[in-house]
Amino acid sequence: MPPKRHWFHWATPASARMTRIPRLIGYGFMAAAALLAAVMKKEGVETIGPLPAIAVALFLGMVGVMLVFTDLMVRGLYAQIDAAKRREEEGGD
């Protein structure tokens, strides 16, 4: 049976179109937050522009963790959907 065409061109199988770029950006933000925290401790940096340095570090870390966890959860969801579709095609439930 040929694969079904989707109404939306972007609705392709997860393995064909998902990249790891958002997760890598998230890791970069977390590394930047850790580096900023190390610089704050060693050099005594108090502000970055008009913002307190700790606020910038917390924001970078929070956005980084959010990107990484979201990417991993979406990948897990797509893997479950793909496994269910394969079971259905094989004649299972």
N, C-alpha and C positions, 0 to 999 in steps of 0.2 A: 504494500500500500504506500503510495507516495506521501511525502510529508504535506500536511495541510498548510496552505498559505494563510497568513494572518492579515487582518485588515490593516494593521499598522506595521510599517516596515521595520520599526525598531523593536518589535516584539519577536525577536529571534531567540534561539536557545541560549541559555546563560553562558555556556562555554564558548560560544562563537563571538560574543560581543563584550563580555565583562572584562575589564582590565583591573590591574592592581594599583593603578595610579592614585585613586583616593586613599587607599590604605597606606601607600608610601608617603603621600602628603601628610597624613595623620602621624606617621612615625616621625617625619621631619619636624612637625609642630611639637611633638613630645620631646624630641631631642633639643629643639630650640629652647623649650621651657626649662629643661634640665640644665642646659648651658647657661641660661640667664640666671637661674638660681645659684649656680656655682660662682658666676661672676659677682652676683650680689653679695654672696658670703665672703668672697676673697677681697674684692675691691671696695665693698661698702656702697654699691650703687643704690641710690634711693629713688630716683625718678628716671623715667624714659619719656622725654618730652613733658607734656603736662600731666602724665599719668604716673601713679606709684608703680614702681618696678614689680612689686608682688602681684598687682592686678594684671599686669601684662603677662607675667609668667603663668598665673592661674588660668587666664583666658586661653593662652596658647596650648597649655596642657589639656584643658577641657575640650577645646575644639579638636585637638589631635585624637584624644580618646574616643570622642564621638564619631569621628570619621572611621577609625579602625573598627570599633564595635559594629557600626552600621554596615560597613563593608562585609564583615564576617557573618553577621546575621542574614544579610541578603543572600550571600553565597550559600549559606546553610538552607535557607528557604528554597532557593532554586534547585539545590541538590535533592531536597525532599520531593519537590514537584516532578523533577526529571525521573526519580526512582519510581514514583507512583505511576507516571505515564508509561514507563517501561514495563511495570507489572501489569498494567491494563492491556498493553499491546501483546504481552505474552499469554493473555487469557486468564490472568488471575483476577482478584477482586478489583 
